[in-house]
Amino acid sequence: MRNAIKAVDDRITEVSVTWLDTSGSHDGADGDAAGGANPDEDATLVAAMASAALAAAQARTGFTDGMTLNDRKVAVDGAATEAAEKILRQAPFGIRVAAGEGERDDSPGAHSGQWLGLPESEASCVVDGVFDYVDGTELAATAQPGALTLGGFGIGVRPVPDLQAYAVLAPVEVLHDLDMMPRPEDGVVPLLERIAASVGKLPADLTVSTHSIASNPMHHTLIDLMRGRVRAVLVPESVTVEPPYLLSLVGLSEPRIDSMIGAIGLSELAFAAGLVDLVAPELGFAFRLASVSGPRAEPDLARLDALFKFSEDEEAALSFSGWDKDRQYTSGELVRPGTSRAAALFAVTDNPALGIRGPEPEGEGVAHVEGFLVKPSARVGRIRLGYRR
């Protein structure tokens, strides 16, 4: 795989791949043997997401004192998008984008329905792509830890509009027993009780991750309710970036979560569903669709009611794409079980939870980028790339 990655991007001078012992299915040796059966796909995905991370980090060097936070975020997203898509457009296969960030606010990013790689008429192999070229753009724009680039390939990923979901992570066998339709604050206790029973625990023994409370007060009531009933609620301080919590399921971060409950972007949910399919297929998400416009229109609410107040444009987008705001779904209806092929994530800024560093110069003319490639059966490769500057 090293040579394949170098062939994708001639700026790459060094490739280190160490396959980690996360599942007991391989020996953790440094080498290409655990790389999987799709070297072109893996190399393209790794090179694209690593290039996005490098470009996003370097975008900060162009900031000026007069730039607003939004301008800085657009610069970061724009640099990452340009870098990633330069690689993806050269892929020797077709990529149908099923989920991406940016369309909703007309900002740089991947858009559902995009086509990358070989033209459809020439592609003998086509994969579905899920991309968030910078998850945690504000973190990247303000040089705070935790920003990542995210990309995944699968087959048969259902396209989603750039909206949100209210979701819960639970064992697959109980997903259809969970009721996501009540007001979240009214329904969260039964959710916790059912999840706890399914894993042989009491609710007071659960560790649950949730969304950030930094954007507005609407999440506080739900978080306070959970805190009164479980052992720990993990709440991001500013921006929610879900993969480190999900990778706790295979020991790459701590503490290990039992569930995830809260609001999540649909594109992030698509990536999360694919990642869980790769590392913990016994788990999945139950979810219902949620609005972006509703919470923005009522930022002072202390409950999550506004999540389900859709604008006319949002309802039109859902109708056009065949989604129903008045029913609940499982992640198996978004990402078919067993169809995820690979996921890649690279640090844009330092990520202490995952133990990877953001791009930084090391020695003359070299910058290093760190991240992971995740393959089926919880095969995880820790990757470090050196770039000619």
N, C-alpha and C positions, 0 to 999 in steps of 0.2 A: 504493500500500500504506500510505502514511502515514495517510491519512484513515481507512482501514479499521481500522488499529490503534487510532487515537484513538476510533473508534466502539465498540470492544469494551470499553474501560475509560476512563471519563470522568475518571479521575485523571491521565491522561497528557496533558501539555501540550506536549511537544516530542517529535518523532520524527526521527531522522537515520538514513538508510539509505545505505550506501556499498557498491556491488557491487565486489568485489575481483577483480583479474585473476589467477585461480588456474589457469585452463585454456586461456586464449587464445580462448575462445568468445564473450567479450564484452569491452567496452572499459573496464570498471572505473569507468564514470561514476557519479556520485551521482544516483540516480533510481529510478523505479518500474518501468522497462521490463524489468529482469531479474528481476522478482519472481516469475514463474511464473504458471501458469494457474489457481491455486486461491487467490484472495485471501482468502476467508473462512477457509479452513483456515490459511493462513499467518498471518493477523492473529490468529486465536484462539490458535495455538500460541505465537507470539511474546509476546502479552500474558499468557498463562498462565505461561510459564516466567520471564518478567521479573518478574511479580508475585510468584511464588514466591521468586525471588532477593531481592527487596526485603523481603519478610516474614521470610525466614530471617535476613537481616542485622539487621533491626530487633528480632528476638526476643532478641538478646543484651542489649539495653537492659533487659530484664526479669529478667535473672539476679540472684540474690541470693547472698550469701557462703555460705549453707548448702546450696546446690544441688549435688548430685553431678554428675559428668560425664554419667551416663546421663540424669538429669533434664534437663540442659541440652540433650542431643541430642534427647530427646523434644520439648522445647519448640521447638527449631529445626525438626524434621521436622513437628510439628503446625502451626506457623505457615505453613510453605511449602505443606503439603498443603491447608490451608483456603484459602489465597490462590489457588493454582493451580486447585483444583476449583471455586471460585466462578466463575472465568472459563469453565472447560471445560463446566460444567453449562449455561451459556447459549449454547453453540455452536449455530448453525443447521443442524446435521447430527448424525448419530449417531457416537459414539466407543465402540468396543468395546476395553476395556483387555486387551491380550495379555500384558503383563509389567509388573511394578511391584515396588517395594521396600517392605517393611513387614509383609506378611502373615505371614512366618515367625516374627517375634518379637512379633507383635501390637502393632506400633508404627505411628504414623501414616504413611501413604503410599498409593500406588496399589496395587490388588490385581487380579491376573489374574481376569477374569470380570466386573469392574465395567462398568457402562454409564453413560456421561456424554453430555450434549448432548440432542438431541431424543429422545423416546421411540422405541423401535424401530418401533412401529406408524405413526409419523409421519415417519420419516426416509427421504427419497428417496436420500440419500447417507450411507454408513457407512464410516468409516475405522477401522483398527486403531491403537491408541495404545500406545506404550511410554514409561513415565515413571519417572524417579528424581528426585523433587522436590528432593532435596539429595544429590548424590553427593559424599561426603566430609563427612558430618555432623559427625564429630569435628573436622575442620578448621574448620568453621563455628562449632562450639560453643566452640572454643579460640582463635578469631581467627587461625588460621594460613592462609597462602595456599593456593589451589588448589581450593577447594570450588566446585562448579558445580551449576546446575539443568539437567536433561536431559529433553527430550521429543521424540518422533518420531511421525510419522503414516505409515502404509503400508497396503497391501491384502494380506490373506491372511497376516499374521504368525501363526505358530503359537504358541498360548498356552503359557506355561511356568510351572511351580511356582517358588516363591521359594527356589531352591537354588543350586548352583554348577556350574561346568564346568571341566574341564582342557582348554585350547584352544591352538591355534597358528594364526597368521596366515600365509598362503602364497599363491602364485599359484593361481588357480582350477584350472588344468589339472593340478596335482599333488595336489590335496586328497585324491583317492581313493587315491593312492599312499602317503600318510602313515599310519603305524601308531600310533594313539594308545592302544592297549590295554595295552602293557607298562607296568611300573612307570615313572613319568616319568623317574627318574634313569637307568634302563637304556635307555630309548628316545630320549633327547634327542639323542644324538650322531647316530644315523641321520636324525633329523628335520632337524638342522642341515645335514648333508651333502646331503640331498635338496633342501632349500630353496636352499642355495647354488648347487647345480648348475642349478636351474631359472632362476636369475637371472644365470647366467654369472659367478659369483664363487666364491672359496674360502670355507670357513667362517670363516677368520681375517679375512675382509673384512666380515663381517656386523655390523650394529648391531641388537641385540635388546632390546626392552623386556619387563619381567616384573613380577611382583607385589611388593608391599612385604614386607620382612622384619621389620617392627616388631611384628606381632601375636604371633608365636611362632617358634621355630627351625625349623619344618618345611620352610621354603623354602630354607634355607641350602645344603643339599647340591646341589640343582638349580642354584641360582645359581652356586655355585662351579664346578660342572662346565662350565657355559656360559662362565664367565669364562676358563676355561683354553683355550677353543677359538675364541672370536669376538673381533672387534675391541673391541666395547663392549657391556656389559650395563647397561641403564638401569633402576635400582632405586629406586622411590619411597622416601623416608625413613620415611613413616608410613602414609599411606592411599593406596591405588591408585585413581587416577582416569584412565581410559584415553583419553578423547577427545583431549587435547592430543597424545599420541603418534600417534594415528591421523590427526590433522589435519596432522602433519608431512608426510604423503604429498602434500599440495597446498601445502606451503611456509608454513603458518601457524605452525609451531614448528620448533625445531631441537634435536638433529640429526634427519635423516630416518631412520626405522626401516626395516629390511628385514623384520622379523618381530616378532611378539609371542608369547611362550610362557609359559604359567603358569595359575594359578587365577584365575577371574573369576566373579562372580555371574551367574546365568542372565539376570536382567533387564538387567544391564550388557552381557552378550553380545548380547542382542537389540538393544539400542541401538547397540552397536558394529557389528553386522552390517548394520543399516540405514544407519549412517553410511558404512561402507565401500562399500555399494551405491550411495550418492550420489556419493562422491568418488573411489573407486578400484575400480570393478566388476571389474577384472581380478584382484583379490585376494578372498580369502574365508577363512573359518575352518574347520578341522577340529576336532572336539571330542568329548569323552565326558562324561557327566554325573558330578557329584561331590557329595559330602555336605557339609553344614554341621555336623551333629552329630558326625561322626567326628573331625574336627580339634579340636572343642571338648572332646571326651572324652579326647583324648590330646595335650595342648598341648606336651608336652616332646619329642615325636618330632622328629628332625632330618631325616626323609624325608617324602615325600608319601603314604605308604601309607594314612593315615587318611582321605584324600580319598574313598576308595572303600569306606568302611565306613558303610553307610547304616543309619539307624534304621528301625524298623518304620513309623513315621509317614511318613518320607521315601519309603520303598518304596511305601507306599500312595498317597502323592501322585503319584509317578511313574506308577504303574499306572493311577490314575484319569485322568491326563491323557495317557496313551498313549505315554509315553516309556520307553525300555528302558535300564537302567543297564549292560547287558552288550554294548552295541554302540556304534559311533562314528557321528557325524553330520557333515554339513557345514552351513555357514551357509545354503546354499541350501534346506535343509530347515526352517530356522527363519524366514528372510526370503526369499521367492522373488525371484530376481534380476530387477532392473528394476522392482520394485513399491514401493520407498520413495518417498514423496512429499515429505517435508521432515523436517529435524531442527533443533531449536533448543537452544542452550545459553547460559546467562547466568552471570556471575560472582556468587557469593555472598560470596567474599572475593577479594582481588586475585589475579590469575592471571598471573604474569610470563611463563610459557611462551607464552601466547596474546596477551599485551599488552592485557588488559582488566582494569578495576578493579572491585572490589566496590562496592555501593551506598554512597554517602556524600552528606551535604548539601553543596550548592554554592549559596551565595546564600540569600536569605530564602525559606523555604517551598518549596524545590525539592530533590529527590533524584534522582540519575542512576543508571541501570542500564545495563550494557554487556554485549554478547554477540554471537552470530552466528546467522543463519538459513542453513541449508545446503539447497540444492536439487539436483535431478539434474544430471548433467554437471559436477559440481564447481563449481556457482555458489554463491558464498558472499557473503552480505551482512553487513557489519559494522553493528551496530545500537546506537544510543544513545537511550534513552528518558528524558525528564524527567517526574517525578511531582510533582503537587501534594501537599505534606505536610500 
